[in-house]
Amino acid sequence: MTDLPAAADRTNDIPNRISRLHQKRGIVALTGGTGFLGRHIVDALSAAGWRVRALVRRPAAAPDGVEIVPGTLEDEAALERLLDGAVVLVHAAGVIKAAKQTDFMRVNRDGGKRLAARAARQTVPPRIVLVSSLAAREPSLSAYARSKRAEEDAFTAAGMSALAILRPAAIYGPGDRETAVFFKAANGPLLPIPDVPKAHVGLIHVADVAAAVTAFCAEGTPNGSFELTDARQQGYTWDELAQEIRAAVGGRARIVKFPFALFAAVGAVNALLAAIGGHPFTLTPGKARELFHPDWSSAPERQPPANVWQARMPLREGMMQTAHWFVSRRRTDKREYRYAV
C-alpha cells in the first residue's frame, strides 16, 4: 500500500511531463504543409511536441495550430523568416503534376536549391529532412523523376552534414485525390491497370510517411538516403492492388489490363491539352513510363534502421481507410491541387 501514493504522483505528473517534453522540442520549419502529405506531417509533428512553422502560399489553407509564414520557395525574405531559429527543416513541398515539363524543374529543383542554400547560410544550420520520391531512383523515366533527383542533388551539394533524404514509394491514404481515380473506377464496370505481369509496386500509407518524417527530425537519427515502403518491401503486383481496391469499395468492376501504348497515347493527349489550356493532368507520357516500370520494390538495407522507424499500416486496413474517405467525400469535395504548398 505504501507504493500507491508514489504511483498516483507519477500518474498525476503526466501532464507536467508532457508539457516538459513540448518545451524541449524546438521549431520545425515545414514546406508543403497544406498538401495531402503535409497535413499528416503537421499532425505527427505536433503530436510529438514540435512547434511547426509552415511556409504557405495561401494562409487560409494552412492547418490549425501552425505558425504561418506567407510566401513561396521563390521568396527569399519568406525563406529567411521560415528558417529563423528552426532546429529542423522538413521540405515536403513540390509539384507532382504540371502543365509544362519545365515547371517540375522550376519548383522541385530550383525551389529546393534556393531553400538549401538559405538553410546552409543560417548561423546554426538546421537538420534537414527532405521528402523526395522513390521515382528519383529512376530519373530517366519522367520529368518529375528527374526533378526529384535534381532536388536531392541540390540539397547534397549544399554541404550540410545533417541531411536525411526520404524516398517514399507511392503514397496513398485519406485525402489523396491522385489515386482516387482507381477507387472511382472500382465502383464502375471496368478497373484498368497496367499490363505488367511481374511488376513490383511499392506502396506506403500516408500516416507511415508522416511518422518517418517525424522520427528523422529527432537529434541523433542517421543521415543519408532511405527508401520508405510498407512492410511488404518487395511490393505488390497490379492485380493484387486492384483486387484490394475493389474489395475496399465493395465494387464489382472487371479488372482489365491495358498495354503501355494505350496509357502512353492517353498521356500524350493529356500533355497536348495541358499545353493548350494550362491545366495539368496526372497521366502523361512520363507518368505512363513510371506506371509500367517493373521494379518499384525496396529492400531492408535501403530502409531506415528498425530502431528509428518501421511501417505500421497493413495494406488492407489502409485501403479501407482510403475507400471510406473516398466514399464520404466524392460528392462534397471535388477540388484538386497542383501544388503541395
PyMOL commands that set and color helices and strands:
alter all, ss='L'
color gray80, all
select helices_A, chain A and resi 4-12+14-24+36-47+59-61+76-83+101-120+134-137+143-157+180-186+206-216+238-249+260-277+285-292+300-302+315-329
alter helices_A, ss='H'
color red, helices_A
select strands_A, chain A and resi 27-31+51-56+67-70+86-91+127-131+163-168+170-172+190-194+200-201+203-205+224-228+254-258+295-296
alter strands_A, ss='S'
color yellow, strands_A
deselect
rebuild
show_as cartoon
